[in-house]
Amino acid sequence: MKFINAITFGSKKSFNYNSANYFTASHLKSGESISALQVEIKKTTHKTSRINAECADIHTHQGVIEGGDITIKYLKGGKISANIVGVDFAEEGVVEANYVHIKKLGSENTLVGTDIIEIDAIEGSQNSITLKPLFDMEKYNVVSALYEKIMFYKKELEKTQKMALIKHLEIENRFLEAQESRAKIKSIRAKREIPESRLLMIVKEFDMLSRSYQQLINVIDGLKTHIDIAVAEFKSYMEEGGFVYPQRVICNSTWKSGNKITFSLPKCDLTYHPLNDENASEIYLWYNCGLSLDANGEFEIKTN
């Protein structure tokens, strides 16, 4: 990123330039704009001010700042877009960064991170906290397709096994009757007589039931083979890339109600609403590596 000297709109009286790349001032007033490697604002920035800095240390921030490593004592309705952001107290602010650390979180803030959002103490509500994990989309698309295939086969297997169990029970219930009917038919035919149609129908229906059951068994065997092949391929991708998501929201105090945590995913967003006084020190994303049918999709939100 290329940085240029300070650009100001309005009065420059409040500025004290220590060097070509370092700028310090007590206030950043309405309409004023700064671009520098390092910026220090000892008191406040106006809500219409703008800062672009590799490093910035600001007491009270109400304007807009973009940069690398940003430290704010009091974020009051301002917006920050940076790599690493540390804020002592935030209310009605917007923070977008890879790593976010808020010591005290007031109310009506919007926090967006790609890696870690850490909060020491939550004092307010109506906060929107969003994690946007960075995905290797090429790999994710392959793994996701395999996941969906496995889940489809597993659901079909579960359904088919239930159908087979019902037919097996029906076969067991009708087995003796069918065997007795076969014996009677054999005895009647030995006398060169014609068996009753009722006996013939009992045996015919039993044989049809047995064939239907065997067809289901064949389907089950085929589904198991498909599952084994897809699972082996799925696991190879998981092992090669370590398909793990370490991104999380860390809270070093109990939660207040009325706050929302969202994980923004390729196919959907997952949302979690902590309860009042809930002790969830870590809220993170879990991928259904176990391929369990009990899971609600590929991802679930878990807490520690």
C-alpha positions, 0 to 999 in steps of 0.5 A: 500500500502506498501512503502519501503525506497528510491531505487536509480539508479545513484548518491545519492548526491542530496538526503537529508533524513529527516526520514525513510519515508520522502525524499527530494531532489533538483532533481531526476535524470535520472533513479532514483527511490523513494518509500516513504510515503512523497516525496518532490522534490524542483526543477525537476524530470528527464523524466526517473525517477519514484516516488511512494509516498502517498504524494508528492510535486514537483516543476517541474515534467517530470517523472512518479509518482504514489501515493495518494495525489500529488501536482505539480507546473509545469507538463512538459510532466510527468505522474501522476497516483494518487487519488488526483492531484493538478497542478499549470500549465500543458503542454504535461502531463498525469494525471490519478486520481479520482480528478484532479485540474489544475490551468492553463491548457496549451496544449496537456495534457491528463487528465483522472478522475473518479470523478471531473476534475476542471480547473481554466483557460484554456490557450491552446488547443489539450487537451484530458479530459476524465471522466470514471464514476464508474458504479454498472454494475449489477444495470446498466445492469438491468436498461439499459435493462429496458430502452431499453425495454421502448424505444422499446415499446414507439417507437412502440406505437408512430408508431402504433398511427400514423398508427391508426390516418391515418386509423381513418381519412380514416374511417371518410372520408369514413363513409358517403359513407359507411352509404349511401351504407348500406342504399341502400343495405338494400332498394334493398334487401327489394325489393328482388333484388340483390345489385350492387357489387360496393355498397357491395365492399364499405361496405366490404372495410369500415368494413375491415378498421374498424376492422383494426383500432380496431386491432391497438387500441388493440395493442396501449392498450397492448403497454401502459400496457407494458410501464406502467409495465416496467416504474414502475420497472425502477423507483423502481431501480432509487429510490432505488439506486439514479441512479445519476452521479455527475461526471463532468468537471468544468471550472472556465474560458471560454473555448478555441477551440480545446479541447475535453471532453469525457465521457467513458460509458459502451456501448459507449463514448460521446464526447463534443467539447467546442467552443472558449470563450464558458462559460460552467462552468460545463459539466456533464452526464445526464441520460434520467430518463424522458424516453423521445424519444427526447433523443439520448440514455440513456445518454447525455452530458449537460452543465451549 
